[in-house]
Amino acid sequence: MLRTEQKIKNLLRIAAQRGASDLHLVVGRYPTYRIDGKLISLNQDEIITPEVTREICDVVLNEEKKKQLEKEGQVDLSYNFEDKVRFRVNAFFQQGYTSMAFRLISKDIRTLEELGVPEILYDFTRVSQGLFLMVGPVGHGKSTTLAAMIDDINHNQEKHILTIEDPIEYVYEQDRSIINQREVYQDTNSFQLALKGLFREDANVVLIGELRDLDTISAAMTAAETGHLIFGTLHTNDAPQTIDRIVDVFPAHQQNQVRAQLASVLLAVVSQRLIPRVDEGRSPAVEIMIKNHAVENLIRENKSYQIGNVIETSSQEGMVTMDRSLADLVRRGLVSLEIASAYARDTKNFETLLRY
C-alpha cells in the first residue's frame, strides 16, 4: 500500500507541475494527462493494471465513498493533495475494472482579468437577486469563471454566500463575506434539500454546482424570485438551448408558467469555450446574453430561437456572440483562424466578422 501511495503522489505531482487539467487512470493504458486539451500518455511509467486502480481507490476513497462506488458503480469526491492542490475525482466501473479521472482544481482563485473573461460579468455580482447561468461543455472553465465572480463578492461585499456542490471544487478564504460550502452526500443528501435549507439560513448569494433536475431548477428559480442571487451551471451550448432545456424539464401543463417565471428572474446566460492558443494554453471564447425587454418577451412567447438575433444586434448593451468572441481572439493573434473556425457557430458570419 505504501508503494501505491507513493505512485499516486508522483502522478498527481506531475499533473500539477505540467499544468494538466486532468489525469486519467485506465486499465491497460499508461497514466494519461490532458494538457491544453490534448491527451498525453506518460509512457515512461508502467501500464495501469486492475490491481493498481483498486489500490489507488483504497488510498483516495474513504469507507463511505467505497460503499457508494460498489453500490452505484461510480462516485464523485474531492481530494486534497498535500494541502497544495485539490482534485475533483470520479471513480467508476467499466468492463468490470475500476477507472479514475482526476480534475485538477487550482488552489488560487484567479480574477476575471487573469482568466481573460470579459469584466462585464462583474456587473452581475453587484445585483441583489436573480438567476445567472454559466453554460458550456465539461472542462471548459465554467466553475473557474464562477469562482472568480463569487470571490469578487467575497472580497468586496458583506454577504452570506452559500455553495452547494458535488463535490466542492474551489475553497474560498472568507474575507468580507461569510462563506458556507456544502458538499452533496457529505453535508447534505441532495441539492434539493440544501436549497430548501437556504431559506432558513439567511443566505444572500448561492452557488449551485449543477442545475441537473426539475426539483433543483424549480428551487433555484424560486430562490431567485424571493431575494437571492443564484449562480448555476448547465451542460448546454448557448442561451436558446439553455432556456429550452430548463422549460422542457417541467411537465407540459406547467411550461407556460415556467417561461414567465424564467423570463422574470433570469439575469444572463454566459456560454464559454476554452480554445487552444497559438503558443500554449487555452483562451476563453465567451458568448454573453443579457436579459433585456426583447429577450424577456421572446422567453415568454416561446421564441427562444430568435434570441441569437438579439445578441447579435445588442453589442452596445454588452452582449457578445460566440462568433464575435472567436473573431476577436483571431484578430489579437491568440488563436489560429483554423482552430477558431472549428468552433464557429456560423462560418460565413464568422468570416464576415473577421473583415471588420
MODADA-V979348 format. One record per backbone hydrogen bond with DSSP energy under -0.5 kcal/mol. NH is the residue of the N-H (numbers start at 1). CO is the residue of the C=O. E is the energy in kcal/mol with one decimal. If there is no record, write none. Layout:
NH_CO_E + NH_CO_E
This chain:
5_1_-2.5 + 6_2_-2.1 + 7_3_-2.0 + 8_4_-2.5 + 9_5_-1.9 + 10_6_-2.2 + 11_7_-2.4 + 12_8_-2.4 + 13_9_-2.3 + 14_10_-2.3 + 15_11_-1.8 + 16_12_-2.1 + 17_13_-2.5 + 18_14_-2.5 + 19_15_-0.5 + 19_16_-0.6 + 20_15_-2.3 + 21_34_-3.0 + 22_34_-1.0 + 23_102_-2.2 + 24_32_-3.5 + 25_100_-2.9 + 26_24_-0.6 + 28_48_-2.9 + 29_26_-1.9 + 32_24_-2.2 + 33_40_-3.0 + 34_22_-2.2 + 35_33_-0.7 + 35_38_-2.9 + 38_35_-2.0 + 40_33_-3.5 + 42_31_-3.1 + 43_41_-1.3 + 45_42_-2.0 + 48_29_-3.0 + 53_49_-1.8 + 54_50_-2.0 + 55_51_-2.4 + 56_52_-2.6 + 57_53_-2.1 + 58_54_-1.8 + 59_55_-1.4 + 60_56_-2.7 + 61_57_-2.7 + 66_62_-2.3 + 67_63_-2.1 + 68_64_-2.0 + 69_65_-2.4 + 70_66_-2.3 + 71_67_-2.3 + 72_68_-3.2 + 73_69_-2.1 + 75_91_-2.1 + 77_89_-2.1 + 79_87_-2.9 + 81_79_-0.7 + 81_85_-3.4 + 82_80_-0.8 + 84_81_-2.3 + 85_81_-1.9 + 86_105_-1.4 + 87_79_-2.4 + 88_103_-2.9 + 89_77_-3.5 + 89_87_-0.6 + 90_101_-2.3 + 91_75_-2.2 + 92_99_-2.5 + 93_73_-2.2 + 94_97_-2.8 + 97_94_-2.1 + 99_92_-3.3 + 100_25_-2.1 + 101_90_-2.4 + 102_23_-3.0 + 103_88_-3.2 + 103_101_-0.5 + 104_21_-2.0 + 104_102_-0.6 + 105_86_-3.3 + 106_104_-0.5 + 110_108_-0.7 + 115_111_-1.8 + 116_112_-1.2 + 116_113_-0.5 + 117_112_-2.2 + 121_118_-1.5 + 122_119_-1.8 + 123_120_-1.6 + 124_121_-1.3 + 125_122_-1.9 + 126_123_-1.0 + 130_228_-2.2 + 131_265_-2.4 + 132_130_-0.5 + 132_230_-3.0 + 133_268_-2.3 + 134_232_-2.7 + 135_133_-0.5 + 135_270_-3.1 + 136_234_-1.1 + 140_137_-1.0 + 145_141_-2.2 + 146_142_-2.4 + 147_143_-2.2 + 148_144_-1.6 + 149_145_-1.6 + 150_146_-2.8 + 151_147_-2.6 + 152_148_-1.4 + 153_149_-1.7 + 154_150_-2.3 + 155_151_-2.0 + 156_152_-1.2 + 157_153_-2.4 + 159_157_-1.1 + 161_159_-0.7 + 161_178_-3.5 + 162_205_-3.0 + 163_180_-2.5 + 164_207_-3.1 + 165_182_-2.5 + 166_167_-0.7 + 172_170_-0.5 + 174_172_-0.7 + 176_154_-1.8 + 177_154_-1.1 + 178_159_-2.5 + 180_161_-2.6 + 182_163_-3.1 + 182_180_-0.5 + 184_165_-3.0 + 184_182_-0.5 + 185_188_-4.0 + 186_183_-1.7 + 187_183_-3.5 + 188_183_-1.1 + 194_190_-1.9 + 195_191_-2.5 + 196_192_-2.0 + 197_193_-1.9 + 198_194_-1.1 + 199_195_-0.5 + 199_196_-0.9 + 200_197_-2.0 + 201_197_-0.6 + 201_198_-0.7 + 203_198_-1.1 + 204_160_-2.7 + 205_160_-2.0 + 206_229_-2.7 + 207_162_-2.5 + 208_206_-0.6 + 208_231_-3.2 + 209_164_-3.3 + 209_207_-0.6 + 211_233_-2.6 + 212_210_-1.2 + 217_213_-2.6 + 218_214_-2.9 + 219_215_-2.3 + 220_216_-2.3 + 221_217_-2.3 + 222_218_-2.1 + 223_219_-2.4 + 224_220_-2.3 + 225_221_-1.5 + 226_222_-1.1 + 227_224_-0.6 + 228_223_-1.8 + 229_204_-2.6 + 230_130_-3.1 + 230_228_-0.7 + 231_206_-3.1 + 232_132_-2.2 + 233_208_-0.7 + 234_134_-1.4 + 236_234_-1.3 + 242_238_-2.1 + 243_239_-2.5 + 244_240_-2.3 + 245_241_-2.6 + 246_242_-2.3 + 247_243_-2.3 + 248_244_-2.8 + 249_245_-1.0 + 249_246_-0.6 + 250_247_-1.4 + 254_251_-1.9 + 255_251_-0.7 + 255_252_-1.0 + 258_254_-2.3 + 259_255_-2.5 + 260_256_-1.9 + 261_257_-2.2 + 262_258_-3.2 + 263_259_-2.6 + 264_260_-1.4 + 265_261_-2.2 + 266_262_-2.4 + 267_131_-3.2 + 268_131_-1.0 + 269_289_-2.3 + 270_133_-2.7 + 271_269_-0.5 + 271_287_-2.5 + 272_135_-2.1 + 273_285_-2.3 + 275_273_-0.7 + 275_283_-3.3 + 277_281_-2.5 + 278_334_-2.7 + 283_275_-2.7 + 284_115_-0.5 + 285_273_-3.1 + 287_271_-3.0 + 288_320_-2.2 + 289_269_-2.4 + 289_287_-0.5 + 290_288_-0.6 + 291_267_-2.3 + 296_292_-2.8 + 297_293_-2.3 + 298_294_-2.1 + 299_295_-2.2 + 300_296_-2.2 + 301_297_-2.3 + 302_299_-1.3 + 303_298_-3.2 + 306_303_-2.1 + 307_304_-2.0 + 309_306_-0.8 + 310_306_-1.1 + 311_307_-2.3 + 312_308_-2.2 + 313_309_-1.6 + 314_311_-1.2 + 317_314_-1.6 + 318_315_-1.7 + 319_314_-1.6 + 320_288_-1.5 + 325_321_-2.0 + 326_322_-2.4 + 327_323_-2.3 + 328_324_-2.0 + 329_325_-1.7 + 330_326_-1.9 + 331_327_-2.5 + 332_328_-1.8 + 333_330_-1.5 + 334_329_-2.1 + 335_329_-1.2 + 340_336_-2.5 + 341_337_-2.4 + 342_338_-1.2 + 343_339_-0.8 + 343_340_-1.0 + 344_340_-0.9 + 344_341_-0.5 + 350_346_-2.8 + 351_347_-2.4 + 352_348_-2.0 + 353_349_-2.4 + 354_350_-1.5 + 355_351_-0.6 + 355_352_-1.1 + 356_353_-1.3
